[in-house]
Amino acid sequence: MIKVLIADDEPLIRSGIRAVLESTVDIVVTAEAADGRAAVETALACRPDVALVDIKMPVLDGLATVAEIRRHLPRV
């Protein structure tokens, strides 16, 4: 089972991505976040296999978010 974190500031986008991913047997969306800082905190809490991160987000942009997640969880 592949655990996925979705980080996007648009709720409709998050729900659409969730629907597509969860239609696959081997993927489960374990968490969602609406901004970069929340994405980092959520990743640390839920330890996903994959973080799907939007580039333009409030609080912390996607590139900084990914760098921060990778610093703490290098296998994500």
MARKOLNU-465949 format. One record per residue: residue number from 1; x, y, z of N, C-alpha, C in turn. Coordinates in nm, 4 decimals. Layout:
BEGIN
<NUM, <X, Y, Z>, <X, Y, Z>, <X, Y, Z>>
...
//
This chain:
BEGIN
<1, <0.0835, -0.1175, 0.0000>, <0.0000, 0.0000, 0.0000>, <0.0888, 0.1250, 0.0000>>
<2, <0.0626, 0.2169, -0.0896>, <0.1368, 0.3429, -0.0993>, <0.0557, 0.4517, -0.0289>>
<3, <0.1165, 0.5137, 0.0728>, <0.0504, 0.6200, 0.1485>, <0.0888, 0.7549, 0.0873>>
<4, <-0.0136, 0.8371, 0.0585>, <0.0086, 0.9642, -0.0100>, <-0.0444, 1.0803, 0.0738>>
<5, <0.0338, 1.1884, 0.0757>, <-0.0067, 1.3166, 0.1333>, <-0.0326, 1.4109, 0.0164>>
<6, <-0.1485, 1.4765, 0.0147>, <-0.1810, 1.5752, -0.0885>, <-0.1752, 1.7139, -0.0247>>
<7, <-0.0938, 1.8028, -0.0824>, <-0.0820, 1.9398, -0.0318>, <-0.1166, 2.0364, -0.1443>>
<8, <-0.2281, 2.1056, -0.1291>, <-0.2739, 2.2043, -0.2271>, <-0.3676, 2.2990, -0.1554>>
<9, <-0.3618, 2.4272, -0.1887>, <-0.4463, 2.5246, -0.1197>, <-0.5893, 2.5269, -0.1726>>
<10, <-0.6180, 2.4575, -0.2795>, <-0.7531, 2.4526, -0.3368>, <-0.8239, 2.3228, -0.2962>>
<11, <-0.9298, 2.3318, -0.2160>, <-1.0002, 2.2111, -0.1713>, <-1.0544, 2.1260, -0.2868>>
<12, <-1.1020, 2.1905, -0.3928>, <-1.1554, 2.1157, -0.5065>, <-1.0461, 2.0338, -0.5758>>
<13, <-0.9287, 2.0910, -0.5880>, <-0.8154, 2.0188, -0.6469>, <-0.7783, 1.8998, -0.5597>>
<14, <-0.7684, 1.9219, -0.4289>, <-0.7357, 1.8120, -0.3374>, <-0.8364, 1.6989, -0.3481>>
<15, <-0.9638, 1.7331, -0.3513>, <-1.0646, 1.6279, -0.3569>, <-1.0610, 1.5540, -0.4909>>
<16, <-1.0323, 1.6248, -0.5986>, <-1.0206, 1.5599, -0.7294>, <-0.9027, 1.4650, -0.7354>>
<17, <-0.7889, 1.5096, -0.6851>, <-0.6703, 1.4236, -0.6820>, <-0.6957, 1.3026, -0.5932>>
<18, <-0.7581, 1.3251, -0.4782>, <-0.7915, 1.2139, -0.3877>, <-0.8781, 1.1106, -0.4588>>
<19, <-0.9807, 1.1565, -0.5296>, <-1.0708, 1.0648, -0.5992>, <-0.9966, 0.9803, -0.7027>>
<20, <-0.9091, 1.0436, -0.7780>, <-0.8323, 0.9703, -0.8794>, <-0.7388, 0.8692, -0.8131>>
<21, <-0.6652, 0.9140, -0.7118>, <-0.5699, 0.8247, -0.6464>, <-0.6376, 0.7083, -0.5756>>
<22, <-0.7473, 0.7362, -0.5081>, <-0.8139, 0.6307, -0.4326>, <-0.8909, 0.5330, -0.5208>>
<23, <-0.8996, 0.5613, -0.6499>, <-0.9605, 0.4648, -0.7409>, <-0.8617, 0.3534, -0.7753>>
<24, <-0.7384, 0.3695, -0.7315>, <-0.6344, 0.2692, -0.7512>, <-0.6245, 0.1837, -0.6255>>
<25, <-0.6151, 0.0541, -0.6427>, <-0.6167, -0.0393, -0.5307>, <-0.4981, -0.0214, -0.4363>>
<26, <-0.3811, 0.0087, -0.4882>, <-0.2596, 0.0125, -0.4065>, <-0.2279, 0.1481, -0.3443>>
<27, <-0.3153, 0.2464, -0.3592>, <-0.2879, 0.3813, -0.3093>, <-0.3943, 0.4226, -0.2081>>
<28, <-0.3474, 0.4814, -0.0979>, <-0.4388, 0.5372, 0.0010>, <-0.3899, 0.6784, 0.0351>>
<29, <-0.4812, 0.7738, 0.0322>, <-0.4484, 0.9110, 0.0714>, <-0.4624, 0.9176, 0.2229>>
<30, <-0.3496, 0.9344, 0.2898>, <-0.3509, 0.9326, 0.4363>, <-0.3745, 1.0695, 0.4979>>
<31, <-0.3471, 1.1767, 0.4195>, <-0.3643, 1.3104, 0.4754>, <-0.3689, 1.4146, 0.3651>>
<32, <-0.4227, 1.5310, 0.4008>, <-0.4269, 1.6470, 0.3119>, <-0.3814, 1.7689, 0.3909>>
<33, <-0.3281, 1.8676, 0.3178>, <-0.2870, 1.9932, 0.3802>, <-0.3182, 2.1082, 0.2849>>
<34, <-0.3547, 2.2236, 0.3409>, <-0.3934, 2.3385, 0.2598>, <-0.2838, 2.4438, 0.2462>>
<35, <-0.1729, 2.4268, 0.3183>, <-0.0598, 2.5186, 0.3013>, <0.0699, 2.4432, 0.3287>>
<36, <0.1798, 2.5057, 0.2958>, <0.3086, 2.4387, 0.3067>, <0.3480, 2.3997, 0.4477>>
<37, <0.3279, 2.4889, 0.5426>, <0.3641, 2.4579, 0.6814>, <0.2824, 2.3402, 0.7326>>
<38, <0.1526, 2.3394, 0.7036>, <0.0672, 2.2276, 0.7444>, <0.1105, 2.0980, 0.6761>>
<39, <0.1570, 2.1067, 0.5532>, <0.2038, 1.9879, 0.4810>, <0.3250, 1.9266, 0.5505>>
<40, <0.4174, 2.0111, 0.5933>, <0.5359, 1.9610, 0.6639>, <0.4944, 1.8944, 0.7943>>
<41, <0.4114, 1.9621, 0.8726>, <0.3660, 1.9065, 1.0003>, <0.2899, 1.7764, 0.9810>>
<42, <0.2057, 1.7723, 0.8788>, <0.1276, 1.6523, 0.8507>, <0.2173, 1.5379, 0.8048>>
<43, <0.3156, 1.5681, 0.7228>, <0.4093, 1.4648, 0.6769>, <0.4843, 1.4038, 0.7957>>
<44, <0.5265, 1.4884, 0.8886>, <0.5975, 1.4378, 1.0062>, <0.5071, 1.3490, 1.0912>>
<45, <0.3786, 1.3820, 1.0959>, <0.2847, 1.3052, 1.1769>, <0.2424, 1.1742, 1.1103>>
<46, <0.2179, 1.1766, 0.9794>, <0.1614, 1.0577, 0.9147>, <0.2626, 0.9762, 0.8350>>
<47, <0.3823, 1.0283, 0.8115>, <0.4897, 0.9559, 0.7430>, <0.4446, 0.8908, 0.6117>>
<48, <0.4069, 0.9731, 0.5124>, <0.3618, 0.9167, 0.3847>, <0.4793, 0.8598, 0.3051>>
<49, <0.4477, 0.7796, 0.2055>, <0.5488, 0.7307, 0.1111>, <0.5745, 0.8365, 0.0041>>
<50, <0.4674, 0.9091, -0.0317>, <0.4735, 1.0094, -0.1380>, <0.4026, 1.1359, -0.0902>>
<51, <0.4620, 1.2516, -0.1208>, <0.3961, 1.3794, -0.0949>, <0.3733, 1.4471, -0.2295>>
<52, <0.2482, 1.4693, -0.2618>, <0.2097, 1.5371, -0.3852>, <0.1838, 1.6826, -0.3473>>
<53, <0.2734, 1.7739, -0.3901>, <0.2748, 1.9107, -0.3383>, <0.2600, 2.0128, -0.4509>>
<54, <0.1650, 2.1038, -0.4347>, <0.1466, 2.2156, -0.5267>, <0.2629, 2.3136, -0.5089>>
<55, <0.3064, 2.3752, -0.6176>, <0.4181, 2.4702, -0.6111>, <0.3758, 2.6014, -0.5439>>
<56, <0.2587, 2.6558, -0.5820>, <0.2125, 2.7836, -0.5269>, <0.1143, 2.7576, -0.4139>>
<57, <0.1627, 2.7765, -0.2907>, <0.0782, 2.7606, -0.1730>, <0.1100, 2.8723, -0.0746>>
<58, <0.0148, 2.9052, 0.0113>, <0.0404, 3.0058, 0.1137>, <0.1298, 2.9511, 0.2254>>
<59, <0.1809, 3.0414, 0.3043>, <0.2640, 3.0177, 0.4220>, <0.4041, 2.9692, 0.3833>>
<60, <0.4140, 2.8622, 0.3071>, <0.5417, 2.8065, 0.2633>, <0.5182, 2.7513, 0.1234>>
<61, <0.5942, 2.7992, 0.0233>, <0.5673, 2.7531, -0.1131>, <0.6055, 2.6061, -0.1292>>
<62, <0.5624, 2.5480, -0.2389>, <0.5820, 2.4057, -0.2613>, <0.7262, 2.3610, -0.2628>>
<63, <0.8152, 2.4397, -0.3225>, <0.9561, 2.4011, -0.3276>, <1.0184, 2.3991, -0.1884>>
<64, <0.9879, 2.4995, -0.1092>, <1.0384, 2.5024, 0.0286>, <0.9750, 2.3911, 0.1118>>
<65, <0.8495, 2.3618, 0.0854>, <0.7797, 2.2541, 0.1556>, <0.8475, 2.1209, 0.1290>>
<66, <0.8747, 2.0939, 0.0021>, <0.9399, 1.9680, -0.0348>, <1.0792, 1.9596, 0.0283>>
<67, <1.1536, 2.0683, 0.0254>, <1.2873, 2.0691, 0.0857>, <1.2796, 2.0376, 0.2350>>
<68, <1.1825, 2.0964, 0.3015>, <1.1667, 2.0740, 0.4456>, <1.1250, 1.9295, 0.4750>>
<69, <1.0319, 1.8774, 0.3973>, <0.9899, 1.7379, 0.4163>, <1.1085, 1.6447, 0.3932>>
<70, <1.1834, 1.6692, 0.2860>, <1.2984, 1.5833, 0.2541>, <1.4070, 1.5916, 0.3614>>
<71, <1.4208, 1.7082, 0.4239>, <1.5209, 1.7234, 0.5297>, <1.4905, 1.6309, 0.6476>>
<72, <1.3619, 1.6178, 0.6816>, <1.3205, 1.5346, 0.7934>, <1.2907, 1.3906, 0.7532>>
<73, <1.2379, 1.3740, 0.6321>, <1.1963, 1.2412, 0.5843>, <1.2550, 1.2182, 0.4453>>
<74, <1.3828, 1.1867, 0.4353>, <1.4500, 1.1801, 0.3057>, <1.3946, 1.0745, 0.2089>>
<75, <1.3192, 0.9781, 0.2568>, <1.2659, 0.8743, 0.1676>, <1.1321, 0.9110, 0.1061>>
<76, <1.0749, 1.0237, 0.1493>, <0.9459, 1.0671, 0.0938>, <0.9720, 1.1346, -0.0394>>
//
